[in-house]
Amino acid sequence: MVRRLVAESTPPEVVVCDVNLPDGNGVDFYVDASPGLQNCQWVLMSGAHDLDRVEKASRQVGVPSCSIVEKPISLRTLSAAFTRT
């Protein structure tokens, strides 16, 4: 969906992405897609075993910052993630 929005010149303002996707890896998607979406807020969700990998990816040169939250996640925590970016 993110790629479709970009192709239609309507880039998303926010992307909330799980790290373990059924069709790929959310960290790889973030690293690949986020440099082209500099004005987009990113929130990556993951289980505790993935958090170190997500944090390392978020510090790569050219990749905009993101909020990282551990699942399970409450709506309050998700809302707070947008104030940290």
VOKE-372085 format. One record per atom (N, C-alpha, C): atom name; z, y, x. Coordinates in nm, 3 decimals. Layout:
N
rec at=CA pz=Z py=Y px=X
...
END
This chain:
85
rec at=N pz=0.000 py=-0.119 px=0.082
rec at=CA pz=0.000 py=0.000 px=0.000
rec at=C pz=0.000 py=0.126 px=0.088
rec at=N pz=0.078 py=0.126 px=0.196
rec at=CA pz=0.083 py=0.243 px=0.284
rec at=C pz=-0.055 py=0.271 px=0.341
rec at=N pz=-0.122 py=0.168 px=0.387
rec at=CA pz=-0.256 py=0.188 px=0.443
rec at=C pz=-0.354 py=0.239 px=0.338
rec at=N pz=-0.341 py=0.192 px=0.216
rec at=CA pz=-0.429 py=0.239 px=0.109
rec at=C pz=-0.404 py=0.386 px=0.080
rec at=N pz=-0.278 py=0.427 px=0.074
rec at=CA pz=-0.247 py=0.568 px=0.050
rec at=C pz=-0.303 py=0.657 px=0.160
rec at=N pz=-0.289 py=0.614 px=0.284
rec at=CA pz=-0.343 py=0.691 px=0.397
rec at=C pz=-0.495 py=0.701 px=0.385
rec at=N pz=-0.560 py=0.591 px=0.354
rec at=CA pz=-0.705 py=0.590 px=0.339
rec at=C pz=-0.752 py=0.682 px=0.228
rec at=N pz=-0.669 py=0.699 px=0.125
rec at=CA pz=-0.703 py=0.787 px=0.013
rec at=C pz=-0.656 py=0.930 px=0.036
rec at=N pz=-0.614 py=0.961 px=0.158
rec at=CA pz=-0.567 py=1.095 px=0.195
rec at=C pz=-0.446 py=1.140 px=0.114
rec at=N pz=-0.364 py=1.045 px=0.073
rec at=CA pz=-0.238 py=1.075 px=0.005
rec at=C pz=-0.125 py=1.000 px=0.075
rec at=N pz=-0.096 py=1.039 px=0.200
rec at=CA pz=0.005 py=0.964 px=0.276
rec at=C pz=0.142 py=0.970 px=0.209
rec at=N pz=0.218 py=0.864 px=0.223
rec at=CA pz=0.350 py=0.860 px=0.160
rec at=C pz=0.447 py=0.956 px=0.228
rec at=N pz=0.543 py=1.003 px=0.152
rec at=CA pz=0.649 py=1.087 px=0.207
rec at=C pz=0.762 py=1.002 px=0.262
rec at=N pz=0.776 py=0.880 px=0.208
rec at=CA pz=0.884 py=0.789 px=0.244
rec at=C pz=0.830 py=0.647 px=0.248
rec at=N pz=0.874 py=0.571 px=0.348
rec at=CA pz=0.846 py=0.428 px=0.351
rec at=C pz=0.978 py=0.356 px=0.373
rec at=N pz=1.011 py=0.266 px=0.281
rec at=CA pz=1.127 py=0.179 px=0.295
rec at=C pz=1.071 py=0.040 px=0.316
rec at=N pz=1.101 py=-0.017 px=0.432
rec at=CA pz=1.035 py=-0.141 px=0.470
rec at=C pz=1.137 py=-0.243 px=0.520
rec at=N pz=1.124 py=-0.365 px=0.471
rec at=CA pz=1.205 py=-0.474 px=0.521
rec at=C pz=1.146 py=-0.519 px=0.655
rec at=N pz=1.229 py=-0.568 px=0.743
rec at=CA pz=1.182 py=-0.614 px=0.873
rec at=C pz=1.110 py=-0.748 px=0.860
rec at=N pz=1.165 py=-0.838 px=0.782
rec at=CA pz=1.104 py=-0.970 px=0.764
rec at=C pz=1.021 py=-0.973 px=0.638
rec at=N pz=0.891 py=-0.948 px=0.655
rec at=CA pz=0.799 py=-0.945 px=0.543
rec at=C pz=0.731 py=-1.081 px=0.526
rec at=N pz=0.694 py=-1.116 px=0.404
rec at=CA pz=0.627 py=-1.246 px=0.384
rec at=C pz=0.490 py=-1.252 px=0.453
rec at=N pz=0.428 py=-1.136 px=0.473
rec at=CA pz=0.294 py=-1.135 px=0.532
rec at=C pz=0.290 py=-1.068 px=0.669
rec at=N pz=0.405 py=-1.050 px=0.733
rec at=CA pz=0.403 py=-0.987 px=0.864
rec at=C pz=0.542 py=-0.944 px=0.908
rec at=N pz=0.544 py=-0.858 px=1.007
rec at=CA pz=0.668 py=-0.812 px=1.066
rec at=C pz=0.683 py=-0.662 px=1.042
rec at=N pz=0.790 py=-0.622 px=0.978
rec at=CA pz=0.811 py=-0.481 px=0.944
rec at=C pz=0.827 py=-0.392 px=1.066
rec at=N pz=0.884 py=-0.444 px=1.175
rec at=CA pz=0.897 py=-0.364 px=1.297
rec at=C pz=0.759 py=-0.334 px=1.355
rec at=N pz=0.675 py=-0.435 px=1.362
rec at=CA pz=0.540 py=-0.414 px=1.412
rec at=C pz=0.464 py=-0.316 px=1.323
rec at=N pz=0.480 py=-0.329 px=1.193
rec at=CA pz=0.415 py=-0.237 px=1.100
rec at=C pz=0.461 py=-0.094 px=1.123
rec at=N pz=0.591 py=-0.075 px=1.139
rec at=CA pz=0.647 py=0.057 px=1.166
rec at=C pz=0.591 py=0.116 px=1.295
rec at=N pz=0.591 py=0.038 px=1.402
rec at=CA pz=0.541 py=0.087 px=1.531
rec at=C pz=0.393 py=0.122 px=1.522
rec at=N pz=0.316 py=0.042 px=1.450
rec at=CA pz=0.172 py=0.067 px=1.438
rec at=C pz=0.138 py=0.182 px=1.345
rec at=N pz=0.207 py=0.191 px=1.232
rec at=CA pz=0.170 py=0.288 px=1.128
rec at=C pz=0.238 py=0.423 px=1.142
rec at=N pz=0.358 py=0.427 px=1.194
rec at=CA pz=0.436 py=0.551 px=1.191
rec at=C pz=0.380 py=0.665 px=1.275
rec at=N pz=0.316 py=0.641 px=1.389
rec at=CA pz=0.262 py=0.756 px=1.463
rec at=C pz=0.159 py=0.837 px=1.383
rec at=N pz=0.090 py=0.773 px=1.291
rec at=CA pz=-0.006 py=0.844 px=1.207
rec at=C pz=0.057 py=0.907 px=1.085
rec at=N pz=0.187 py=0.890 px=1.068
rec at=CA pz=0.259 py=0.943 px=0.953
rec at=C pz=0.380 py=1.022 px=1.001
rec at=N pz=0.357 py=1.123 px=1.081
rec at=CA pz=0.465 py=1.199 px=1.143
rec at=C pz=0.555 py=1.270 px=1.043
rec at=N pz=0.504 py=1.304 px=0.926
rec at=CA pz=0.584 py=1.374 px=0.825
rec at=C pz=0.650 py=1.280 px=0.725
rec at=N pz=0.642 py=1.152 px=0.751
rec at=CA pz=0.696 py=1.051 px=0.661
rec at=C pz=0.835 py=1.010 px=0.709
rec at=N pz=0.927 py=0.991 px=0.615
rec at=CA pz=1.059 py=0.938 px=0.647
rec at=C pz=1.052 py=0.787 px=0.640
rec at=N pz=1.106 py=0.721 px=0.741
rec at=CA pz=1.105 py=0.575 px=0.748
rec at=C pz=1.247 py=0.522 px=0.740
rec at=N pz=1.265 py=0.419 px=0.658
rec at=CA pz=1.391 py=0.346 px=0.651
rec at=C pz=1.355 py=0.199 px=0.667
rec at=N pz=1.411 py=0.137 px=0.770
rec at=CA pz=1.389 py=-0.004 px=0.794
rec at=C pz=1.515 py=-0.080 px=0.756
rec at=N pz=1.499 py=-0.188 px=0.679
rec at=CA pz=1.612 py=-0.270 px=0.635
rec at=C pz=1.604 py=-0.405 px=0.704
rec at=N pz=1.720 py=-0.454 px=0.743
rec at=CA pz=1.720 py=-0.582 px=0.810
rec at=C pz=1.857 py=-0.647 px=0.802
rec at=N pz=1.857 py=-0.777 px=0.830
rec at=CA pz=1.982 py=-0.848 px=0.850
rec at=C pz=2.034 py=-0.816 px=0.989
rec at=N pz=2.160 py=-0.842 px=1.015
rec at=CA pz=2.224 py=-0.805 px=1.141
rec at=C pz=2.153 py=-0.862 px=1.263
rec at=N pz=2.091 py=-0.978 px=1.251
rec at=CA pz=2.028 py=-1.039 px=1.367
rec at=C pz=1.905 py=-0.963 px=1.416
rec at=N pz=1.851 py=-0.872 px=1.338
rec at=CA pz=1.732 py=-0.797 px=1.376
rec at=C pz=1.761 py=-0.654 px=1.420
rec at=N pz=1.881 py=-0.605 px=1.402
rec at=CA pz=1.908 py=-0.463 px=1.422
rec at=C pz=1.880 py=-0.415 px=1.564
rec at=N pz=1.912 py=-0.493 px=1.666
rec at=CA pz=1.884 py=-0.450 px=1.803
rec at=C pz=1.735 py=-0.432 px=1.827
rec at=N pz=1.656 py=-0.525 px=1.777
rec at=CA pz=1.510 py=-0.516 px=1.793
rec at=C pz=1.455 py=-0.394 px=1.721
rec at=N pz=1.506 py=-0.365 px=1.604
rec at=CA pz=1.461 py=-0.250 px=1.527
rec at=C pz=1.498 py=-0.121 px=1.600
rec at=N pz=1.619 py=-0.112 px=1.652
rec at=CA pz=1.662 py=0.008 px=1.723
rec at=C pz=1.579 py=0.031 px=1.849
rec at=N pz=1.545 py=-0.073 px=1.922
rec at=CA pz=1.460 py=-0.059 px=2.041
rec at=C pz=1.322 py=-0.007 px=2.001
rec at=N pz=1.266 py=-0.060 px=1.895
rec at=CA pz=1.134 py=-0.016 px=1.849
rec at=C pz=1.136 py=0.130 px=1.807
rec at=N pz=1.246 py=0.174 px=1.749
rec at=CA pz=1.253 py=0.312 px=1.700
rec at=C pz=1.264 py=0.413 px=1.814
rec at=N pz=1.292 py=0.366 px=1.935
rec at=CA pz=1.304 py=0.457 px=2.050
rec at=C pz=1.176 py=0.461 px=2.134
rec at=N pz=1.070 py=0.396 px=2.091
rec at=CA pz=0.945 py=0.398 px=2.167
rec at=C pz=0.883 py=0.537 px=2.163
rec at=N pz=0.815 py=0.573 px=2.269
rec at=CA pz=0.748 py=0.702 px=2.279
rec at=C pz=0.638 py=0.709 px=2.174
rec at=N pz=0.632 py=0.821 px=2.104
rec at=CA pz=0.528 py=0.843 px=2.005
rec at=C pz=0.561 py=0.789 px=1.867
rec at=N pz=0.671 py=0.720 px=1.855
rec at=CA pz=0.711 py=0.665 px=1.725
rec at=C pz=0.817 py=0.758 px=1.666
rec at=N pz=0.794 py=0.809 px=1.545
rec at=CA pz=0.894 py=0.899 px=1.486
rec at=C pz=1.023 py=0.823 px=1.456
rec at=N pz=1.130 py=0.898 px=1.446
rec at=CA pz=1.259 py=0.835 px=1.421
rec at=C pz=1.263 py=0.772 px=1.283
rec at=N pz=1.355 py=0.680 px=1.269
rec at=CA pz=1.373 py=0.614 px=1.141
rec at=C pz=1.522 py=0.589 px=1.121
rec at=N pz=1.557 py=0.565 px=0.997
rec at=CA pz=1.692 py=0.520 px=0.966
rec at=C pz=1.688 py=0.368 px=0.961
rec at=N pz=1.795 py=0.306 px=1.007
rec at=CA pz=1.804 py=0.161 px=1.009
rec at=C pz=1.926 py=0.122 px=0.928
rec at=N pz=1.905 py=0.038 px=0.830
rec at=CA pz=2.016 py=-0.004 px=0.744
rec at=C pz=2.023 py=-0.157 px=0.741
rec at=N pz=2.144 py=-0.206 px=0.730
rec at=CA pz=2.166 py=-0.349 px=0.726
rec at=C pz=2.175 py=-0.396 px=0.581
rec at=N pz=2.109 py=-0.507 px=0.552
rec at=CA pz=2.115 py=-0.564 px=0.418
rec at=C pz=2.239 py=-0.651 px=0.407
rec at=N pz=2.289 py=-0.670 px=0.289
rec at=CA pz=2.246 py=-0.608 px=0.164
rec at=C pz=2.279 py=-0.459 px=0.164
rec at=N pz=2.201 py=-0.385 px=0.088
rec at=CA pz=2.213 py=-0.239 px=0.090
rec at=C pz=2.237 py=-0.187 px=-0.051
rec at=N pz=2.329 py=-0.095 px=-0.062
rec at=CA pz=2.355 py=-0.032 px=-0.191
rec at=C pz=2.264 py=0.090 px=-0.207
rec at=N pz=2.249 py=0.134 px=-0.329
rec at=CA pz=2.169 py=0.253 px=-0.356
rec at=C pz=2.230 py=0.375 px=-0.285
rec at=N pz=2.361 py=0.382 px=-0.279
rec at=CA pz=2.429 py=0.492 px=-0.210
rec at=C pz=2.393 py=0.493 px=-0.061
rec at=N pz=2.393 py=0.376 px=0.002
rec at=CA pz=2.358 py=0.366 px=0.144
rec at=C pz=2.212 py=0.402 px=0.166
rec at=N pz=2.126 py=0.356 px=0.079
rec at=CA pz=1.985 py=0.390 px=0.090
rec at=C pz=1.964 py=0.540 px=0.075
rec at=N pz=2.029 py=0.601 px=-0.020
rec at=CA pz=2.019 py=0.745 px=-0.039
rec at=C pz=2.068 py=0.820 px=0.084
rec at=N pz=2.177 py=0.775 px=0.142
rec at=CA pz=2.232 py=0.840 px=0.262
rec at=C pz=2.136 py=0.826 px=0.381
rec at=N pz=2.059 py=0.720 px=0.385
rec at=CA pz=1.965 py=0.700 px=0.496
rec at=C pz=1.863 py=0.811 px=0.503
rec at=N pz=1.827 py=0.870 px=0.390
rec at=CA pz=1.729 py=0.977 px=0.391
rec at=C pz=1.787 py=1.109 px=0.442
rec at=N pz=1.916 py=1.124 px=0.439
rec at=CA pz=1.975 py=1.246 px=0.493
rec at=C pz=1.993 py=1.237 px=0.643
rec at=N pz=1.982 py=1.115 px=0.702
rec at=CA pz=1.997 py=1.097 px=0.847
rec at=C pz=1.869 py=1.116 px=0.921
rec at=N pz=1.753 py=1.112 px=0.856
rec at=CA pz=1.626 py=1.122 px=0.926
rec at=C pz=1.587 py=1.265 px=0.945
END
